[in-house]
Amino acid sequence: MRVSDLQIKDVVSMIDGRRLGRIVDIELEENGTVKYFVVEPKRFFRFFGTTGETNVSMGQIKKIGEDVILVEI
């Protein structure tokens, strides 16, 4: 699976069903493994206010579906 495949999926919390946004970036360890994914809510006017990004580690991802990535946050 490619990163671009993950970027088109919505990230949803399993705990409260809240839509967190979409993956916009990836932070890598020195050895090339994924440290965490940066998830940012979809907004039309990003230049107003804070970015509100969330870091999701590989351990927090519970299921990658066709349209959604379920996370436990």
mmCIF file of the N, C-alpha and C atoms, coordinates in Angstrom:
data_MODEL
# 
_entry.id   MODEL 
# 
loop_
_atom_site.group_PDB 
_atom_site.id 
_atom_site.type_symbol 
_atom_site.label_atom_id 
_atom_site.label_alt_id 
_atom_site.label_comp_id 
_atom_site.label_asym_id 
_atom_site.label_entity_id 
_atom_site.label_seq_id 
_atom_site.pdbx_PDB_ins_code 
_atom_site.Cartn_x 
_atom_site.Cartn_y 
_atom_site.Cartn_z 
_atom_site.occupancy 
_atom_site.B_iso_or_equiv 
_atom_site.pdbx_formal_charge 
_atom_site.auth_seq_id 
_atom_site.auth_comp_id 
_atom_site.auth_asym_id 
_atom_site.auth_atom_id 
_atom_site.pdbx_PDB_model_num 
ATOM 1   N N  . MET A 1 1  ? 0.838   -1.166 0.000  1.00 0.00 ? 1  MET A N  1 
ATOM 2   C CA . MET A 1 1  ? 0.000   0.000  0.000  1.00 0.00 ? 1  MET A CA 1 
ATOM 3   C C  . MET A 1 1  ? 0.889   1.236  0.000  1.00 0.00 ? 1  MET A C  1 
ATOM 4   N N  . ARG A 1 2  ? 0.519   2.205  -0.772 1.00 0.00 ? 2  ARG A N  1 
ATOM 5   C CA . ARG A 1 2  ? 1.287   3.453  -0.880 1.00 0.00 ? 2  ARG A CA 1 
ATOM 6   C C  . ARG A 1 2  ? 0.699   4.518  0.034  1.00 0.00 ? 2  ARG A C  1 
ATOM 7   N N  . VAL A 1 3  ? 1.511   5.507  0.341  1.00 0.00 ? 3  VAL A N  1 
ATOM 8   C CA . VAL A 1 3  ? 1.064   6.619  1.174  1.00 0.00 ? 3  VAL A CA 1 
ATOM 9   C C  . VAL A 1 3  ? -0.080  7.356  0.493  1.00 0.00 ? 3  VAL A C  1 
ATOM 10  N N  . SER A 1 4  ? -0.011  7.504  -0.806 1.00 0.00 ? 4  SER A N  1 
ATOM 11  C CA . SER A 1 4  ? -1.079  8.193  -1.531 1.00 0.00 ? 4  SER A CA 1 
ATOM 12  C C  . SER A 1 4  ? -2.406  7.451  -1.408 1.00 0.00 ? 4  SER A C  1 
ATOM 13  N N  . ASP A 1 5  ? -2.362  6.123  -1.236 1.00 0.00 ? 5  ASP A N  1 
ATOM 14  C CA . ASP A 1 5  ? -3.587  5.354  -1.012 1.00 0.00 ? 5  ASP A CA 1 
ATOM 15  C C  . ASP A 1 5  ? -4.191  5.684  0.353  1.00 0.00 ? 5  ASP A C  1 
ATOM 16  N N  . LEU A 1 6  ? -3.349  5.939  1.331  1.00 0.00 ? 6  LEU A N  1 
ATOM 17  C CA . LEU A 1 6  ? -3.821  6.274  2.667  1.00 0.00 ? 6  LEU A CA 1 
ATOM 18  C C  . LEU A 1 6  ? -4.341  7.701  2.755  1.00 0.00 ? 6  LEU A C  1 
ATOM 19  N N  . GLN A 1 7  ? -3.788  8.602  1.952  1.00 0.00 ? 7  GLN A N  1 
ATOM 20  C CA . GLN A 1 7  ? -4.149  10.012 2.030  1.00 0.00 ? 7  GLN A CA 1 
ATOM 21  C C  . GLN A 1 7  ? -5.565  10.296 1.553  1.00 0.00 ? 7  GLN A C  1 
ATOM 22  N N  . ILE A 1 8  ? -6.173  9.418  0.801  1.00 0.00 ? 8  ILE A N  1 
ATOM 23  C CA . ILE A 1 8  ? -7.534  9.656  0.313  1.00 0.00 ? 8  ILE A CA 1 
ATOM 24  C C  . ILE A 1 8  ? -8.599  9.091  1.254  1.00 0.00 ? 8  ILE A C  1 
ATOM 25  N N  . LYS A 1 9  ? -8.178  8.438  2.341  1.00 0.00 ? 9  LYS A N  1 
ATOM 26  C CA . LYS A 1 9  ? -9.115  7.835  3.289  1.00 0.00 ? 9  LYS A CA 1 
ATOM 27  C C  . LYS A 1 9  ? -9.329  8.756  4.487  1.00 0.00 ? 9  LYS A C  1 
ATOM 28  N N  . ASP A 1 10 ? -10.565 8.784  4.999  1.00 0.00 ? 10 ASP A N  1 
ATOM 29  C CA . ASP A 1 10 ? -10.864 9.532  6.208  1.00 0.00 ? 10 ASP A CA 1 
ATOM 30  C C  . ASP A 1 10 ? -10.360 8.757  7.415  1.00 0.00 ? 10 ASP A C  1 
ATOM 31  N N  . VAL A 1 11 ? -9.805  9.473  8.390  1.00 0.00 ? 11 VAL A N  1 
ATOM 32  C CA . VAL A 1 11 ? -9.352  8.871  9.639  1.00 0.00 ? 11 VAL A CA 1 
ATOM 33  C C  . VAL A 1 11 ? -10.438 9.124  10.677 1.00 0.00 ? 11 VAL A C  1 
ATOM 34  N N  . VAL A 1 12 ? -10.968 8.029  11.276 1.00 0.00 ? 12 VAL A N  1 
ATOM 35  C CA . VAL A 1 12 ? -12.094 8.118  12.206 1.00 0.00 ? 12 VAL A CA 1 
ATOM 36  C C  . VAL A 1 12 ? -11.719 7.448  13.520 1.00 0.00 ? 12 VAL A C  1 
ATOM 37  N N  . SER A 1 13 ? -12.085 8.087  14.635 1.00 0.00 ? 13 SER A N  1 
ATOM 38  C CA . SER A 1 13 ? -11.833 7.535  15.961 1.00 0.00 ? 13 SER A CA 1 
ATOM 39  C C  . SER A 1 13 ? -12.855 6.450  16.275 1.00 0.00 ? 13 SER A C  1 
ATOM 40  N N  . MET A 1 14 ? -12.379 5.289  16.732 1.00 0.00 ? 14 MET A N  1 
ATOM 41  C CA . MET A 1 14 ? -13.273 4.201  17.123 1.00 0.00 ? 14 MET A CA 1 
ATOM 42  C C  . MET A 1 14 ? -13.977 4.500  18.443 1.00 0.00 ? 14 MET A C  1 
ATOM 43  N N  . ILE A 1 15 ? -13.399 5.333  19.265 1.00 0.00 ? 15 ILE A N  1 
ATOM 44  C CA . ILE A 1 15 ? -13.943 5.603  20.589 1.00 0.00 ? 15 ILE A CA 1 
ATOM 45  C C  . ILE A 1 15 ? -15.217 6.437  20.533 1.00 0.00 ? 15 ILE A C  1 
ATOM 46  N N  . ASP A 1 16 ? -15.186 7.537  19.794 1.00 0.00 ? 16 ASP A N  1 
ATOM 47  C CA . ASP A 1 16 ? -16.363 8.406  19.754 1.00 0.00 ? 16 ASP A CA 1 
ATOM 48  C C  . ASP A 1 16 ? -16.937 8.608  18.351 1.00 0.00 ? 16 ASP A C  1 
ATOM 49  N N  . GLY A 1 17 ? -16.352 7.980  17.345 1.00 0.00 ? 17 GLY A N  1 
ATOM 50  C CA . GLY A 1 17 ? -16.873 8.090  15.980 1.00 0.00 ? 17 GLY A CA 1 
ATOM 51  C C  . GLY A 1 17 ? -16.566 9.407  15.294 1.00 0.00 ? 17 GLY A C  1 
ATOM 52  N N  . ARG A 1 18 ? -15.728 10.203 15.898 1.00 0.00 ? 18 ARG A N  1 
ATOM 53  C CA . ARG A 1 18 ? -15.383 11.520 15.362 1.00 0.00 ? 18 ARG A CA 1 
ATOM 54  C C  . ARG A 1 18 ? -14.432 11.399 14.182 1.00 0.00 ? 18 ARG A C  1 
ATOM 55  N N  . ARG A 1 19 ? -14.710 12.176 13.130 1.00 0.00 ? 19 ARG A N  1 
ATOM 56  C CA . ARG A 1 19 ? -13.835 12.222 11.956 1.00 0.00 ? 19 ARG A CA 1 
ATOM 57  C C  . ARG A 1 19 ? -12.667 13.155 12.272 1.00 0.00 ? 19 ARG A C  1 
ATOM 58  N N  . LEU A 1 20 ? -11.447 12.608 12.254 1.00 0.00 ? 20 LEU A N  1 
ATOM 59  C CA . LEU A 1 20 ? -10.263 13.383 12.614 1.00 0.00 ? 20 LEU A CA 1 
ATOM 60  C C  . LEU A 1 20 ? -9.688  14.136 11.429 1.00 0.00 ? 20 LEU A C  1 
ATOM 61  N N  . GLY A 1 21 ? -9.910  13.667 10.224 1.00 0.00 ? 21 GLY A N  1 
ATOM 62  C CA . GLY A 1 21 ? -9.376  14.309 9.024  1.00 0.00 ? 21 GLY A CA 1 
ATOM 63  C C  . GLY A 1 21 ? -8.734  13.296 8.103  1.00 0.00 ? 21 GLY A C  1 
ATOM 64  N N  . ARG A 1 22 ? -7.705  13.740 7.416  1.00 0.00 ? 22 ARG A N  1 
ATOM 65  C CA . ARG A 1 22 ? -6.962  12.880 6.491  1.00 0.00 ? 22 ARG A CA 1 
ATOM 66  C C  . ARG A 1 22 ? -5.470  12.990 6.754  1.00 0.00 ? 22 ARG A C  1 
ATOM 67  N N  . ILE A 1 23 ? -4.752  11.952 6.355  1.00 0.00 ? 23 ILE A N  1 
ATOM 68  C CA . ILE A 1 23 ? -3.298  11.934 6.512  1.00 0.00 ? 23 ILE A CA 1 
ATOM 69  C C  . ILE A 1 23 ? -2.678  12.936 5.543  1.00 0.00 ? 23 ILE A C  1 
ATOM 70  N N  . VAL A 1 24 ? -1.844  13.829 6.085  1.00 0.00 ? 24 VAL A N  1 
ATOM 71  C CA . VAL A 1 24 ? -1.193  14.835 5.250  1.00 0.00 ? 24 VAL A CA 1 
ATOM 72  C C  . VAL A 1 24 ? 0.318   14.669 5.204  1.00 0.00 ? 24 VAL A C  1 
ATOM 73  N N  . ASP A 1 25 ? 0.881   13.926 6.182  1.00 0.00 ? 25 ASP A N  1 
ATOM 74  C CA . ASP A 1 25 ? 2.337   13.791 6.235  1.00 0.00 ? 25 ASP A CA 1 
ATOM 75  C C  . ASP A 1 25 ? 2.695   12.554 7.052  1.00 0.00 ? 25 ASP A C  1 
ATOM 76  N N  . ILE A 1 26 ? 3.947   12.126 6.944  1.00 0.00 ? 26 ILE A N  1 
ATOM 77  C CA . ILE A 1 26 ? 4.448   10.984 7.693  1.00 0.00 ? 26 ILE A CA 1 
ATOM 78  C C  . ILE A 1 26 ? 5.778   11.360 8.325  1.00 0.00 ? 26 ILE A C  1 
ATOM 79  N N  . GLU A 1 27 ? 5.951   10.987 9.587  1.00 0.00 ? 27 GLU A N  1 
ATOM 80  C CA . GLU A 1 27 ? 7.222   11.187 10.276 1.00 0.00 ? 27 GLU A CA 1 
ATOM 81  C C  . GLU A 1 27 ? 7.920   9.831  10.331 1.00 0.00 ? 27 GLU A C  1 
ATOM 82  N N  . LEU A 1 28 ? 9.171   9.787  9.878  1.00 0.00 ? 28 LEU A N  1 
ATOM 83  C CA . LEU A 1 28 ? 9.925   8.537  9.822  1.00 0.00 ? 28 LEU A CA 1 
ATOM 84  C C  . LEU A 1 28 ? 11.031  8.509  10.872 1.00 0.00 ? 28 LEU A C  1 
ATOM 85  N N  . GLU A 1 29 ? 11.347  7.297  11.337 1.00 0.00 ? 29 GLU A N  1 
ATOM 86  C CA . GLU A 1 29 ? 12.489  7.092  12.226 1.00 0.00 ? 29 GLU A CA 1 
ATOM 87  C C  . GLU A 1 29 ? 13.762  7.172  11.385 1.00 0.00 ? 29 GLU A C  1 
ATOM 88  N N  . GLU A 1 30 ? 14.912  7.163  12.046 1.00 0.00 ? 30 GLU A N  1 
ATOM 89  C CA . GLU A 1 30 ? 16.203  7.191  11.352 1.00 0.00 ? 30 GLU A CA 1 
ATOM 90  C C  . GLU A 1 30 ? 16.379  5.987  10.433 1.00 0.00 ? 30 GLU A C  1 
ATOM 91  N N  . ASN A 1 31 ? 15.832  4.827  10.832 1.00 0.00 ? 31 ASN A N  1 
ATOM 92  C CA . ASN A 1 31 ? 16.004  3.605  10.033 1.00 0.00 ? 31 ASN A CA 1 
ATOM 93  C C  . ASN A 1 31 ? 14.946  3.456  8.932  1.00 0.00 ? 31 ASN A C  1 
ATOM 94  N N  . GLY A 1 32 ? 14.039  4.420  8.805  1.00 0.00 ? 32 GLY A N  1 
ATOM 95  C CA . GLY A 1 32 ? 13.062  4.398  7.718  1.00 0.00 ? 32 GLY A CA 1 
ATOM 96  C C  . GLY A 1 32 ? 11.698  3.854  8.074  1.00 0.00 ? 32 GLY A C  1 
ATOM 97  N N  . THR A 1 33 ? 11.513  3.404  9.319  1.00 0.00 ? 33 THR A N  1 
ATOM 98  C CA . THR A 1 33 ? 10.193  2.922  9.726  1.00 0.00 ? 33 THR A CA 1 
ATOM 99  C C  . THR A 1 33 ? 9.291   4.105  10.082 1.00 0.00 ? 33 THR A C  1 
ATOM 100 N N  . VAL A 1 34 ? 7.994   3.886  9.994  1.00 0.00 ? 34 VAL A N  1 
ATOM 101 C CA . VAL A 1 34 ? 7.027   4.956  10.254 1.00 0.00 ? 34 VAL A CA 1 
ATOM 102 C C  . VAL A 1 34 ? 6.940   5.217  11.754 1.00 0.00 ? 34 VAL A C  1 
ATOM 103 N N  . LYS A 1 35 ? 7.187   6.450  12.148 1.00 0.00 ? 35 LYS A N  1 
ATOM 104 C CA . LYS A 1 35 ? 7.070   6.863  13.546 1.00 0.00 ? 35 LYS A CA 1 
ATOM 105 C C  . LYS A 1 35 ? 5.607   7.194  13.838 1.00 0.00 ? 35 LYS A C  1 
ATOM 106 N N  . TYR A 1 36 ? 5.018   8.069  13.019 1.00 0.00 ? 36 TYR A N  1 
ATOM 107 C CA . TYR A 1 36 ? 3.600   8.391  13.121 1.00 0.00 ? 36 TYR A CA 1 
ATOM 108 C C  . TYR A 1 36 ? 3.125   9.083  11.847 1.00 0.00 ? 36 TYR A C  1 
ATOM 109 N N  . PHE A 1 37 ? 1.797   9.088  11.688 1.00 0.00 ? 37 PHE A N  1 
ATOM 110 C CA . PHE A 1 37 ? 1.145   9.790  10.588 1.00 0.00 ? 37 PHE A CA 1 
ATOM 111 C C  . PHE A 1 37 ? 0.599   11.108 11.127 1.00 0.00 ? 37 PHE A C  1 
ATOM 112 N N  . VAL A 1 38 ? 0.698   12.157 10.341 1.00 0.00 ? 38 VAL A N  1 
ATOM 113 C CA . VAL A 1 38 ? 0.143   13.449 10.724 1.00 0.00 ? 38 VAL A CA 1 
ATOM 114 C C  . VAL A 1 38 ? -1.229  13.561 10.063 1.00 0.00 ? 38 VAL A C  1 
ATOM 115 N N  . VAL A 1 39 ? -2.266  13.702 10.889 1.00 0.00 ? 39 VAL A N  1 
ATOM 116 C CA . VAL A 1 39 ? -3.640  13.810 10.410 1.00 0.00 ? 39 VAL A CA 1 
ATOM 117 C C  . VAL A 1 39 ? -4.106  15.234 10.650 1.00 0.00 ? 39 VAL A C  1 
ATOM 118 N N  . GLU A 1 40 ? -4.667  15.849 9.632  1.00 0.00 ? 40 GLU A N  1 
ATOM 119 C CA . GLU A 1 40 ? -5.143  17.221 9.733  1.00 0.00 ? 40 GLU A CA 1 
ATOM 120 C C  . GLU A 1 40 ? -6.591  17.284 9.295  1.00 0.00 ? 40 GLU A C  1 
ATOM 121 N N  . PRO A 1 41 ? -7.429  18.000 10.063 1.00 0.00 ? 41 PRO A N  1 
ATOM 122 C CA . PRO A 1 41 ? -8.828  18.121 9.648  1.00 0.00 ? 41 PRO A CA 1 
ATOM 123 C C  . PRO A 1 41 ? -8.948  18.880 8.345  1.00 0.00 ? 41 PRO A C  1 
ATOM 124 N N  . LYS A 1 42 ? -9.951  18.521 7.566  1.00 0.00 ? 42 LYS A N  1 
ATOM 125 C CA . LYS A 1 42 ? -10.174 19.190 6.293  1.00 0.00 ? 42 LYS A CA 1 
ATOM 126 C C  . LYS A 1 42 ? -10.867 20.521 6.547  1.00 0.00 ? 42 LYS A C  1 
ATOM 127 N N  . ARG A 1 43 ? -10.197 21.583 6.177  1.00 0.00 ? 43 ARG A N  1 
ATOM 128 C CA . ARG A 1 43 ? -10.734 22.932 6.348  1.00 0.00 ? 43 ARG A CA 1 
ATOM 129 C C  . ARG A 1 43 ? -10.533 23.717 5.070  1.00 0.00 ? 43 ARG A C  1 
ATOM 130 N N  . PHE A 1 44 ? -11.467 24.607 4.829  1.00 0.00 ? 44 PHE A N  1 
ATOM 131 C CA . PHE A 1 44 ? -11.358 25.444 3.641  1.00 0.00 ? 44 PHE A CA 1 
ATOM 132 C C  . PHE A 1 44 ? -10.430 26.632 3.871  1.00 0.00 ? 44 PHE A C  1 
ATOM 133 N N  . PHE A 1 45 ? -10.401 27.144 5.103  1.00 0.00 ? 45 PHE A N  1 
ATOM 134 C CA . PHE A 1 45 ? -9.584  28.311 5.402  1.00 0.00 ? 45 PHE A CA 1 
ATOM 135 C C  . PHE A 1 45 ? -8.544  27.947 6.454  1.00 0.00 ? 45 PHE A C  1 
ATOM 136 N N  . ARG A 1 46 ? -7.480  27.282 6.043  1.00 0.00 ? 46 ARG A N  1 
ATOM 137 C CA . ARG A 1 46 ? -6.441  26.819 6.968  1.00 0.00 ? 46 ARG A CA 1 
ATOM 138 C C  . ARG A 1 46 ? -5.642  27.957 7.580  1.00 0.00 ? 46 ARG A C  1 
ATOM 139 N N  . PHE A 1 47 ? -5.617  29.101 6.925  1.00 0.00 ? 47 PHE A N  1 
ATOM 140 C CA . PHE A 1 47 ? -4.793  30.190 7.426  1.00 0.00 ? 47 PHE A CA 1 
ATOM 141 C C  . PHE A 1 47 ? -5.442  30.907 8.614  1.00 0.00 ? 47 PHE A C  1 
ATOM 142 N N  . PHE A 1 48 ? -6.689  30.561 8.977  1.00 0.00 ? 48 PHE A N  1 
ATOM 143 C CA . PHE A 1 48 ? -7.320  31.103 10.174 1.00 0.00 ? 48 PHE A CA 1 
ATOM 144 C C  . PHE A 1 48 ? -7.168  30.109 11.314 1.00 0.00 ? 48 PHE A C  1 
ATOM 145 N N  . GLY A 1 49 ? -6.652  30.549 12.453 1.00 0.00 ? 49 GLY A N  1 
ATOM 146 C CA . GLY A 1 49 ? -6.576  29.698 13.636 1.00 0.00 ? 49 GLY A CA 1 
ATOM 147 C C  . GLY A 1 49 ? -5.438  28.702 13.587 1.00 0.00 ? 49 GLY A C  1 
ATOM 148 N N  . THR A 1 50 ? -5.543  27.713 14.468 1.00 0.00 ? 50 THR A N  1 
ATOM 149 C CA . THR A 1 50 ? -4.494  26.705 14.574 1.00 0.00 ? 50 THR A CA 1 
ATOM 150 C C  . THR A 1 50 ? -4.723  25.581 13.575 1.00 0.00 ? 50 THR A C  1 
ATOM 151 N N  . THR A 1 51 ? -3.694  24.785 13.363 1.00 0.00 ? 51 THR A N  1 
ATOM 152 C CA . THR A 1 51 ? -3.807  23.696 12.394 1.00 0.00 ? 51 THR A CA 1 
ATOM 153 C C  . THR A 1 51 ? -4.608  22.531 12.950 1.00 0.00 ? 51 THR A C  1 
ATOM 154 N N  . GLY A 1 52 ? -4.502  22.250 14.250 1.00 0.00 ? 52 GLY A N  1 
ATOM 155 C CA . GLY A 1 52 ? -5.258  21.171 14.859 1.00 0.00 ? 52 GLY A CA 1 
ATOM 156 C C  . GLY A 1 52 ? -4.840  19.794 14.387 1.00 0.00 ? 52 GLY A C  1 
ATOM 157 N N  . GLU A 1 53 ? -3.564  19.626 14.073 1.00 0.00 ? 53 GLU A N  1 
ATOM 158 C CA . GLU A 1 53 ? -3.127  18.321 13.578 1.00 0.00 ? 53 GLU A CA 1 
ATOM 159 C C  . GLU A 1 53 ? -2.988  17.318 14.712 1.00 0.00 ? 53 GLU A C  1 
ATOM 160 N N  . THR A 1 54 ? -3.174  16.035 14.373 1.00 0.00 ? 54 THR A N  1 
ATOM 161 C CA . THR A 1 54 ? -3.103  14.933 15.316 1.00 0.00 ? 54 THR A CA 1 
ATOM 162 C C  . THR A 1 54 ? -2.064  13.944 14.825 1.00 0.00 ? 54 THR A C  1 
ATOM 163 N N  . ASN A 1 55 ? -1.240  13.430 15.740 1.00 0.00 ? 55 ASN A N  1 
ATOM 164 C CA . ASN A 1 55 ? -0.257  12.417 15.385 1.00 0.00 ? 55 ASN A CA 1 
ATOM 165 C C  . ASN A 1 55 ? -0.818  11.041 15.729 1.00 0.00 ? 55 ASN A C  1 
ATOM 166 N N  . VAL A 1 56 ? -0.827  10.140 14.744 1.00 0.00 ? 56 VAL A N  1 
ATOM 167 C CA . VAL A 1 56 ? -1.361  8.794  14.915 1.00 0.00 ? 56 VAL A CA 1 
ATOM 168 C C  . VAL A 1 56 ? -0.236  7.801  14.682 1.00 0.00 ? 56 VAL A C  1 
ATOM 169 N N  . SER A 1 57 ? 0.088   7.024  15.736 1.00 0.00 ? 57 SER A N  1 
ATOM 170 C CA . SER A 1 57 ? 1.152   6.027  15.594 1.00 0.00 ? 57 SER A CA 1 
ATOM 171 C C  . SER A 1 57 ? 0.592   4.762  14.950 1.00 0.00 ? 57 SER A C  1 
ATOM 172 N N  . MET A 1 58 ? 1.487   3.890  14.520 1.00 0.00 ? 58 MET A N  1 
ATOM 173 C CA . MET A 1 58 ? 1.071   2.633  13.888 1.00 0.00 ? 58 MET A CA 1 
ATOM 174 C C  . MET A 1 58 ? 0.269   1.776  14.860 1.00 0.00 ? 58 MET A C  1 
ATOM 175 N N  . GLY A 1 59 ? 0.587   1.824  16.144 1.00 0.00 ? 59 GLY A N  1 
ATOM 176 C CA . GLY A 1 59 ? -0.126  1.042  17.143 1.00 0.00 ? 59 GLY A CA 1 
ATOM 177 C C  . GLY A 1 59 ? -1.554  1.499  17.372 1.00 0.00 ? 59 GLY A C  1 
ATOM 178 N N  . GLN A 1 60 ? -1.844  2.759  17.050 1.00 0.00 ? 60 GLN A N  1 
ATOM 179 C CA . GLN A 1 60 ? -3.191  3.289  17.234 1.00 0.00 ? 60 GLN A CA 1 
ATOM 180 C C  . GLN A 1 60 ? -4.118  2.946  16.074 1.00 0.00 ? 60 GLN A C  1 
ATOM 181 N N  . ILE A 1 61 ? -3.556  2.544  14.933 1.00 0.00 ? 61 ILE A N  1 
ATOM 182 C CA . ILE A 1 61 ? -4.377  2.172  13.782 1.00 0.00 ? 61 ILE A CA 1 
ATOM 183 C C  . ILE A 1 61 ? -4.908  0.761  14.004 1.00 0.00 ? 61 ILE A C  1 
ATOM 184 N N  . LYS A 1 62 ? -6.223  0.616  13.999 1.00 0.00 ? 62 LYS A N  1 
ATOM 185 C CA . LYS A 1 62 ? -6.845  -0.676 14.263 1.00 0.00 ? 62 LYS A CA 1 
ATOM 186 C C  . LYS A 1 62 ? -7.334  -1.355 12.991 1.00 0.00 ? 62 LYS A C  1 
ATOM 187 N N  . LYS A 1 63 ? -7.766  -0.595 11.996 1.00 0.00 ? 63 LYS A N  1 
ATOM 188 C CA . LYS A 1 63 ? -8.311  -1.191 10.772 1.00 0.00 ? 63 LYS A CA 1 
ATOM 189 C C  . LYS A 1 63 ? -8.181  -0.190 9.632  1.00 0.00 ? 63 LYS A C  1 
ATOM 190 N N  . ILE A 1 64 ? -7.701  -0.678 8.486  1.00 0.00 ? 64 ILE A N  1 
ATOM 191 C CA . ILE A 1 64 ? -7.666  0.140  7.272  1.00 0.00 ? 64 ILE A CA 1 
ATOM 192 C C  . ILE A 1 64 ? -8.670  -0.463 6.316  1.00 0.00 ? 64 ILE A C  1 
ATOM 193 N N  . GLY A 1 65 ? -9.741  0.272  6.084  1.00 0.00 ? 65 GLY A N  1 
ATOM 194 C CA . GLY A 1 65 ? -10.814 -0.196 5.213  1.00 0.00 ? 65 GLY A CA 1 
ATOM 195 C C  . GLY A 1 65 ? -10.710 0.420  3.834  1.00 0.00 ? 65 GLY A C  1 
ATOM 196 N N  . GLU A 1 66 ? -11.764 0.222  3.055  1.00 0.00 ? 66 GLU A N  1 
ATOM 197 C CA . GLU A 1 66 ? -11.789 0.753  1.684  1.00 0.00 ? 66 GLU A CA 1 
ATOM 198 C C  . GLU A 1 66 ? -11.815 2.273  1.651  1.00 0.00 ? 66 GLU A C  1 
ATOM 199 N N  . ASP A 1 67 ? -12.617 2.879  2.575  1.00 0.00 ? 67 ASP A N  1 
ATOM 200 C CA . ASP A 1 67 ? -12.784 4.327  2.588  1.00 0.00 ? 67 ASP A CA 1 
ATOM 201 C C  . ASP A 1 67 ? -12.303 4.998  3.871  1.00 0.00 ? 67 ASP A C  1 
ATOM 202 N N  . VAL A 1 68 ? -12.070 4.195  4.918  1.00 0.00 ? 68 VAL A N  1 
ATOM 203 C CA . VAL A 1 68 ? -11.830 4.753  6.242  1.00 0.00 ? 68 VAL A CA 1 
ATOM 204 C C  . VAL A 1 68 ? -10.657 4.046  6.918  1.00 0.00 ? 68 VAL A C  1 
ATOM 205 N N  . ILE A 1 69 ? -9.924  4.808  7.731  1.00 0.00 ? 69 ILE A N  1 
ATOM 206 C CA . ILE A 1 69 ? -8.896  4.265  8.619  1.00 0.00 ? 69 ILE A CA 1 
ATOM 207 C C  . ILE A 1 69 ? -9.421  4.446  10.041 1.00 0.00 ? 69 ILE A C  1 
ATOM 208 N N  . LEU A 1 70 ? -9.641  3.342  10.752 1.00 0.00 ? 70 LEU A N  1 
ATOM 209 C CA . LEU A 1 70 ? -10.147 3.403  12.127 1.00 0.00 ? 70 LEU A CA 1 
ATOM 210 C C  . LEU A 1 70 ? -8.961  3.419  13.084 1.00 0.00 ? 70 LEU A C  1 
ATOM 211 N N  . VAL A 1 71 ? -8.986  4.398  13.999 1.00 0.00 ? 71 VAL A N  1 
ATOM 212 C CA . VAL A 1 71 ? -7.909  4.543  14.966 1.00 0.00 ? 71 VAL A CA 1 
ATOM 213 C C  . VAL A 1 71 ? -8.488  4.562  16.368 1.00 0.00 ? 71 VAL A C  1 
ATOM 214 N N  . GLU A 1 72 ? -7.673  4.177  17.350 1.00 0.00 ? 72 GLU A N  1 
ATOM 215 C CA . GLU A 1 72 ? -8.090  4.204  18.741 1.00 0.00 ? 72 GLU A CA 1 
ATOM 216 C C  . GLU A 1 72 ? -7.350  5.341  19.429 1.00 0.00 ? 72 GLU A C  1 
ATOM 217 N N  . ILE A 1 73 ? -7.999  6.489  19.460 1.00 0.00 ? 73 ILE A N  1 
ATOM 218 C CA . ILE A 1 73 ? -7.426  7.699  20.094 1.00 0.00 ? 73 ILE A CA 1 
ATOM 219 C C  . ILE A 1 73 ? -8.435  8.222  21.095 1.00 0.00 ? 73 ILE A C  1 
# 
